[in-house]
Amino acid sequence: MIVYRCSKCGKIIYAYYYGKDFLGVPTPSEVRAMLGGICPYCKKPLKKPTLEDVKIYPREEVLKNKKLVMELQRISKQQIQVLDQSSKP
């Protein structure tokens, strides 16, 4: 799973998991473009990340963090709702 967070407020702004879609992992620039360059939570401009901004954690460590798991579930539900709405005529 790949999680994109706002560098200002720290909230998850996008989550990607293997098999989510056929396009593959979006780049940070693509996620920024999808959101119009603004964090949906704090409304601050999303900056272009550097390599120092990238953090990698083992899956087991992420799953131990109950708060993070709940936030990821919430984000996934929101993304599914957005996709459902965009596919309606």
BALOBA-1460 file (C-alpha; in Angstrom, 3 decimals):
// residues 89
<rec num="1" residu="m" x="0.000" y="0.000" z="0.000"/>
<rec num="2" residu="i" x="1.176" y="3.490" z="-0.805"/>
<rec num="3" residu="v" x="-0.128" y="6.398" z="1.240"/>
<rec num="4" residu="y" x="0.095" y="10.049" z="0.268"/>
<rec num="5" residu="r" x="-0.133" y="12.576" z="3.124"/>
<rec num="6" residu="c" x="-0.409" y="16.350" z="3.271"/>
<rec num="7" residu="s" x="2.911" y="17.768" z="4.462"/>
<rec num="8" residu="k" x="1.079" y="20.528" z="6.348"/>
<rec num="9" residu="c" x="-1.694" y="18.748" z="8.312"/>
<rec num="10" residu="g" x="-0.433" y="15.148" z="8.005"/>
<rec num="11" residu="k" x="-3.784" y="13.706" z="6.914"/>
<rec num="12" residu="i" x="-3.932" y="10.976" z="4.293"/>
<rec num="13" residu="i" x="-4.999" y="12.548" z="1.010"/>
<rec num="14" residu="y" x="-4.774" y="9.414" z="-1.161"/>
<rec num="15" residu="a" x="-4.117" y="5.713" z="-0.662"/>
<rec num="16" residu="y" x="-3.160" y="3.209" z="-3.345"/>
<rec num="17" residu="y" x="-3.160" y="-0.536" z="-2.890"/>
<rec num="18" residu="y" x="-2.035" y="-3.207" z="-5.327"/>
<rec num="19" residu="g" x="-4.764" y="-4.066" z="-7.812"/>
<rec num="20" residu="k" x="-6.744" y="-0.885" z="-7.207"/>
<rec num="21" residu="d" x="-6.803" y="-0.007" z="-10.894"/>
<rec num="22" residu="f" x="-5.074" y="-0.881" z="-14.130"/>
<rec num="23" residu="l" x="-3.133" y="2.392" z="-14.330"/>
<rec num="24" residu="g" x="-0.752" y="1.535" z="-11.505"/>
<rec num="25" residu="v" x="0.718" y="3.717" z="-8.794"/>
<rec num="26" residu="p" x="0.089" y="7.430" z="-9.338"/>
<rec num="27" residu="t" x="3.056" y="9.754" z="-9.013"/>
<rec num="28" residu="p" x="2.930" y="12.497" z="-6.380"/>
<rec num="29" residu="s" x="2.397" y="14.989" z="-9.220"/>
<rec num="30" residu="e" x="-0.617" y="12.992" z="-10.446"/>
<rec num="31" residu="v" x="-2.124" y="12.880" z="-6.946"/>
<rec num="32" residu="r" x="-1.550" y="16.615" z="-6.616"/>
<rec num="33" residu="a" x="-3.289" y="17.191" z="-9.965"/>
<rec num="34" residu="m" x="-6.228" y="14.932" z="-8.986"/>
<rec num="35" residu="l" x="-6.784" y="17.103" z="-5.919"/>
<rec num="36" residu="g" x="-6.357" y="20.397" z="-7.733"/>
<rec num="37" residu="g" x="-3.117" y="21.121" z="-5.890"/>
<rec num="38" residu="i" x="-4.936" y="21.728" z="-2.590"/>
<rec num="39" residu="c" x="-5.242" y="19.528" z="0.510"/>
<rec num="40" residu="p" x="-8.948" y="18.643" z="0.903"/>
<rec num="41" residu="y" x="-8.617" y="18.915" z="4.699"/>
<rec num="42" residu="c" x="-6.489" y="21.968" z="5.559"/>
<rec num="43" residu="k" x="-6.877" y="23.721" z="2.167"/>
<rec num="44" residu="k" x="-3.130" y="24.434" z="1.958"/>
<rec num="45" residu="p" x="-1.278" y="24.085" z="-1.368"/>
<rec num="46" residu="l" x="0.287" y="20.656" z="-1.875"/>
<rec num="47" residu="k" x="4.020" y="20.964" z="-2.452"/>
<rec num="48" residu="k" x="6.041" y="18.815" z="-4.796"/>
<rec num="49" residu="p" x="7.681" y="16.174" z="-2.583"/>
<rec num="50" residu="t" x="11.400" y="15.483" z="-2.434"/>
<rec num="51" residu="l" x="13.111" y="12.148" z="-1.819"/>
<rec num="52" residu="e" x="13.497" y="13.149" z="1.836"/>
<rec num="53" residu="d" x="9.692" y="13.268" z="2.104"/>
<rec num="54" residu="v" x="9.354" y="9.588" z="1.156"/>
<rec num="55" residu="k" x="9.109" y="7.184" z="4.089"/>
<rec num="56" residu="i" x="8.949" y="3.414" z="3.750"/>
<rec num="57" residu="y" x="7.567" y="1.196" z="6.518"/>
<rec num="58" residu="p" x="7.186" y="-2.585" z="6.695"/>
<rec num="59" residu="r" x="3.589" y="-3.765" z="6.246"/>
<rec num="60" residu="e" x="3.564" y="-5.336" z="9.707"/>
<rec num="61" residu="e" x="4.491" y="-2.025" z="11.346"/>
<rec num="62" residu="v" x="1.720" y="-0.198" z="9.510"/>
<rec num="63" residu="l" x="-0.901" y="-2.785" z="10.459"/>
<rec num="64" residu="k" x="0.020" y="-2.458" z="14.158"/>
<rec num="65" residu="n" x="-1.010" y="1.198" z="14.049"/>
<rec num="66" residu="k" x="-4.793" y="0.941" z="14.648"/>
<rec num="67" residu="k" x="-5.393" y="4.668" z="14.088"/>
<rec num="68" residu="l" x="-3.664" y="4.529" z="10.703"/>
<rec num="69" residu="v" x="-5.601" y="1.402" z="9.663"/>
<rec num="70" residu="m" x="-8.909" y="3.094" z="10.527"/>
<rec num="71" residu="e" x="-7.907" y="6.212" z="8.582"/>
<rec num="72" residu="l" x="-6.927" y="4.093" z="5.563"/>
<rec num="73" residu="q" x="-10.283" y="2.297" z="5.661"/>
<rec num="74" residu="r" x="-12.103" y="5.641" z="5.749"/>
<rec num="75" residu="i" x="-10.072" y="7.001" z="2.829"/>
<rec num="76" residu="s" x="-10.668" y="3.832" z="0.794"/>
<rec num="77" residu="k" x="-14.438" y="4.135" z="1.309"/>
<rec num="78" residu="q" x="-14.349" y="7.789" z="0.207"/>
<rec num="79" residu="q" x="-12.348" y="6.941" z="-2.904"/>
<rec num="80" residu="i" x="-14.777" y="4.145" z="-3.810"/>
<rec num="81" residu="q" x="-17.720" y="6.556" z="-3.445"/>
<rec num="82" residu="v" x="-16.009" y="9.113" z="-5.690"/>
<rec num="83" residu="l" x="-15.308" y="6.437" z="-8.309"/>
<rec num="84" residu="d" x="-18.920" y="5.215" z="-8.143"/>
<rec num="85" residu="q" x="-20.234" y="8.760" z="-8.619"/>
<rec num="86" residu="s" x="-17.894" y="9.500" z="-11.517"/>
<rec num="87" residu="s" x="-18.966" y="6.351" z="-13.379"/>
<rec num="88" residu="k" x="-22.670" y="7.284" z="-13.286"/>
<rec num="89" residu="p" x="-24.061" y="8.945" z="-16.434"/>
